[in-house]
Amino acid sequence: LGGASGQMCNFDDFVGIDQGSLEGTGQGEDRFCGSKLLDHDFVISRSKPFQLKIRSNGDHFNNAFNSQIGYALRYTQLPCVI
């Protein structure tokens, strides 16, 4: 399974990263779900302050069916560029 974002995650567990996108530009998305973040396994956000949110819907049957068993994240803070 891959990753999904935005409204596709409304009824599922998701990780919330405001203004997340592959390039770090534009509006981006605020919800990411599935077995990875998008197709490249990374998200860039320029949102200030940076916040990471987790939502669990309690639907253990469908979450297990979709291989969503917990999460692990690795992050890097990029330097601010004016």
Backbone torsions as a table, in degrees:
resi	resn	phi	psi	omega
1	LEU	NA	150.3	177.8
2	GLY	-104.8	-158.6	-179.6
3	GLY	-109.0	158.0	176.7
4	ALA	-133.4	168.8	-179.0
5	SER	-149.5	169.0	175.7
6	GLY	63.9	-136.7	-175.1
7	GLN	-64.8	-19.9	177.7
8	MET	-65.5	-15.2	-178.0
9	CYS	-102.0	7.1	-174.4
10	ASN	-57.6	-34.4	-174.0
11	PHE	-113.1	24.3	-175.6
12	ASP	-132.6	169.1	170.1
13	ASP	-65.7	143.6	176.9
14	PHE	-151.5	161.2	171.4
15	VAL	-101.2	130.6	179.5
16	GLY	-101.8	122.9	175.7
17	ILE	-135.5	108.2	-176.9
18	ASP	-61.7	138.8	177.3
19	GLN	54.5	37.1	-179.5
20	GLY	-81.0	134.2	177.4
21	SER	-153.9	174.0	179.1
22	LEU	-74.1	-30.4	-176.9
23	GLU	-103.0	-15.2	-176.2
24	GLY	79.5	18.9	179.3
25	THR	-124.0	160.2	177.9
26	GLY	75.4	-173.1	-176.4
27	GLN	-66.6	-41.1	-179.3
28	GLY	69.5	-165.0	179.4
29	GLU	-118.7	167.6	178.8
30	ASP	-120.6	-5.2	-179.2
31	ARG	-133.8	138.6	179.6
32	PHE	-136.9	129.8	-177.9
33	CYS	-140.3	174.5	-177.9
34	GLY	102.5	-161.1	-175.2
35	SER	-92.9	-3.0	174.0
36	LYS	-159.8	167.7	178.4
37	LEU	-84.0	111.5	179.7
38	LEU	51.0	-157.6	-177.1
39	ASP	-89.6	-16.2	-176.0
40	HIS	-105.7	0.8	179.0
41	ASP	67.5	17.6	174.5
42	PHE	-146.6	157.6	178.6
43	VAL	-138.1	138.8	175.6
44	ILE	-112.6	133.3	178.1
45	SER	-131.5	136.1	175.0
46	ARG	-107.5	15.2	-179.5
47	SER	-65.7	136.9	178.2
48	LYS	-126.2	130.4	-8.7
49	PRO	-72.5	152.3	177.8
50	PHE	-71.4	131.7	177.4
51	GLN	-134.0	140.6	175.6
52	LEU	-113.3	126.9	-177.5
53	LYS	-122.1	146.9	178.0
54	ILE	-125.4	132.6	175.8
55	ARG	-124.9	129.2	175.1
56	SER	-120.2	129.8	-175.5
57	ASN	-93.4	-6.2	178.6
58	GLY	80.2	4.9	179.4
59	ASP	-89.7	78.9	-172.8
60	HIS	-65.4	-32.5	-178.4
61	PHE	-64.5	-55.5	-178.4
62	ASN	-69.2	-33.6	177.6
63	ASN	-63.2	-43.1	178.2
64	ALA	-67.0	-38.0	178.4
65	PHE	-60.2	-36.2	-179.1
66	ASN	-93.1	17.0	177.4
67	SER	61.4	35.0	178.4
68	GLN	-104.3	87.4	-178.8
69	ILE	-119.3	91.5	-179.7
70	GLY	74.5	-168.4	179.0
71	TYR	-155.8	158.3	174.1
72	ALA	-142.3	131.5	-179.5
73	LEU	-128.1	141.7	171.6
74	ARG	-122.4	135.6	-177.4
75	TYR	-133.2	157.0	174.5
76	THR	-132.5	130.8	175.6
77	GLN	-90.7	120.7	179.5
78	LEU	-84.5	149.0	179.4
79	PRO	-64.8	145.5	177.4
80	CYS	-73.0	135.9	178.5
81	VAL	-119.9	127.1	-178.5
82	ILE	-90.3	NA	NA
